[in-house]
């Protein structure tokens, strides 16, 4: 990975969860609103770009797993952005919570796929990413476990729509990605693979 791509990936690993964390400060009565929704939408592609760099380092040792996590991340990011757009357009059209839910009830299949189906996939991707980084040792054990915990807790932090709970879980997610951004994420997995190959190869 070139120096520019690495630097960009590091920036995105911080910017993605940071924008998510910032978005919750703009909640109004538990709803994203135009600013919070916009920040959430912007967070998704940035975060995904950074995650792709982490998966590049994982691919050497866990190629199939990394490919599956990538697909999960892409669908999950789409679901996350959908919730951001929902919050934006609800506010633009002056819809309260009841009116918004009633409108979604008119499209149960598509709303179920776009929001309730895809939405949970992003925290699932974060959990599986953390598990993979723990396996390949691309992250310190504590940071990888914190990422897994953040993936598990994220849906629970959004269901009650309590701001202090959301802020706490946002911090849990931000910290491991900050560690990842500061680490040698792109080469660790490849180094371990080469070491393993060296141990199993016959002596010359």
C-alpha positions in Angstrom: 0.0 0.0 0.0 1.4 3.4 -1.0 2.2 6.0 1.6 -0.7 8.2 0.4 -3.2 5.3 0.5 -2.0 4.4 4.0 -2.3 7.9 5.2 -5.7 8.3 3.7 -6.8 5.0 5.3 -5.5 6.0 8.7 -7.4 9.3 8.5 -10.6 7.4 7.5 -10.3 5.0 10.3 -10.6 7.9 12.7 -12.9 10.1 10.7 -15.6 7.4 10.3 -16.3 6.6 14.0 -15.6 10.2 14.9 -18.4 11.5 12.6 -20.7 8.8 14.0 -19.9 10.0 17.5 -20.4 13.6 16.4 -23.8 12.8 14.9 -25.3 11.8 18.2 -24.7 15.3 19.6 -27.3 16.6 17.1 -30.0 14.2 18.2 -33.4 15.8 19.0 -35.7 13.7 21.0 -33.7 10.6 20.0 -33.9 11.4 16.3 -31.0 12.2 14.0 -32.3 15.3 12.4 -30.7 16.9 9.3 -27.2 17.5 10.8 -27.0 14.2 12.6 -28.3 12.3 9.6 -25.8 14.1 7.3 -22.9 13.2 9.5 -24.0 9.6 9.7 -24.2 9.4 5.9 -20.7 10.9 5.5 -19.3 8.5 8.2 -20.2 5.4 6.3 -18.0 5.7 3.1 -15.0 7.1 5.1 -15.2 4.3 7.7 -15.6 1.7 5.0 -12.4 2.9 3.2 -10.5 2.5 6.4 -11.9 -0.9 7.1 -10.9 -2.1 3.6 -7.3 -1.2 4.5 -7.5 -3.4 7.6 -9.0 -6.2 5.5 -6.1 -5.9 3.1 -3.8 -6.8 5.9 -6.0 -9.6 7.0 -6.3 -11.2 3.6 -2.9 -12.8 3.6 -3.8 -15.1 6.6 -7.6 -15.2 6.4 -8.6 -14.6 2.7 -12.1 -16.1 2.8 -12.9 -14.5 6.1 -11.7 -11.1 4.9 -13.8 -11.4 1.7 -16.9 -12.2 3.7 -16.3 -9.3 6.2 -15.8 -6.9 3.3 -19.2 -7.9 1.7 -20.8 -7.6 5.2 -19.3 -4.2 5.6 -20.5 -2.9 2.3 -24.1 -3.9 2.9 -23.9 -2.7 6.5 -22.6 0.7 5.4 -25.5 1.0 3.0 -27.9 0.3 5.9 -26.1 2.8 8.1 -26.4 5.5 5.4 -30.0 4.6 4.9 -30.7 5.5 8.6 -28.9 8.8 8.1 -30.9 9.7 5.0 -34.1 8.7 6.9 -33.2 11.2 9.7 -32.4 13.9 7.2 -35.6 13.6 5.1 -37.9 13.2 8.2 -36.7 16.6 9.4 -36.8 18.2 5.9 -40.4 17.1 5.5 -41.4 17.9 9.0 -42.4 14.4 10.0 -42.6 13.3 13.6 -41.8 9.8 14.8 -45.3 8.5 14.4 -45.8 9.9 10.9 -42.4 8.5 9.8 -43.2 5.0 11.1 -46.7 5.1 9.5 -45.1 6.0 6.2 -42.7 3.0 6.5 -45.6 0.7 7.3 -46.9 1.4 3.8 -43.8 -0.3 2.4 -43.1 -3.2 4.8 -40.9 -5.3 2.5 -38.6 -2.6 1.1 -38.4 -0.8 4.4 -37.7 -4.1 6.1 -34.8 -4.8 3.7 -33.3 -1.3 3.5 -33.5 -0.3 7.2 -34.2 -3.3 9.5 -32.4 -5.8 7.3 -29.3 -3.9 6.3 -29.0 -1.7 9.3 -27.8 -4.4 11.8 -25.2 -5.6 9.3 -22.7 -2.8 10.0 -22.4 -3.5 13.7 -22.2 -7.2 12.8 -19.3 -6.3 10.4 -17.5 -4.4 13.2 -17.8 -7.5 15.4 -16.5 -9.9 12.8 -13.7 -7.4 11.9 -12.6 -7.2 15.5 -12.6 -11.0 15.7 -10.5 -11.3 12.6 -8.0 -8.6 13.8 -7.8 -10.5 17.1 -7.0 -13.7 15.2 -4.3 -12.1 13.0 -2.9 -10.0 15.8 -3.2 -6.9 13.7 -4.5 -5.1 16.7 -3.6 -5.4 20.4 -5.8 -7.9 22.1 -7.6 -5.2 24.2 -8.3 -3.0 21.2 -9.7 -5.9 19.1 -11.9 -7.1 22.0 -13.1 -3.5 22.4 -14.1 -3.4 18.7 -16.0 -6.6 19.1 -17.8 -5.2 22.2 -18.6 -2.0 20.3 -20.2 -4.1 17.5 -22.3 -6.0 20.0 -23.4 -2.9 22.0 -24.1 -0.6 19.0 -27.6 -1.8 18.3 -28.5 -1.8 22.0 -27.3 1.8 22.2 -29.7 2.9 19.4 -32.8 1.0 20.4 -33.6 3.1 23.6 -32.4 6.3 21.9 -30.8 7.5 25.1 -28.0 10.0 24.3 -25.7 9.1 27.1 -25.8 5.5 26.2 -25.1 6.3 22.5 -22.2 8.6 23.5 -20.6 5.8 25.6 -20.9 3.2 22.9 -19.6 5.7 20.3 -16.5 6.1 22.5 -16.1 2.3 22.8 -16.0 2.2 18.9 -13.8 5.2 18.4 -10.9 4.0 20.7 -10.0 0.7 18.8 -10.1 2.4 15.4 -7.8 5.1 16.8 -5.4 2.4 17.8 -5.8 0.8 14.4 -5.0 4.1 12.7 -1.8 4.5 14.7 -0.7 0.9 14.1 1.0 -1.0 11.3 -2.3 -2.5 10.2 -1.4 -3.2 6.6 1.6 -5.5 7.1 1.0 -7.5 10.3 -1.0 -10.2 8.8 1.4 -10.7 5.9 4.4 -10.8 8.3 2.8 -13.6 10.3 2.0 -15.5 7.2 5.6 -15.3 6.0 6.9 -16.4 9.5 4.5 -19.4 9.4 5.7 -20.4 6.0 9.3 -20.1 7.1 8.6 -22.4 10.1 7.0 -25.1 7.9 9.4 -25.0 4.9 12.1 -27.6 4.7 15.6 -26.6 5.7 17.9 -25.8 2.8 
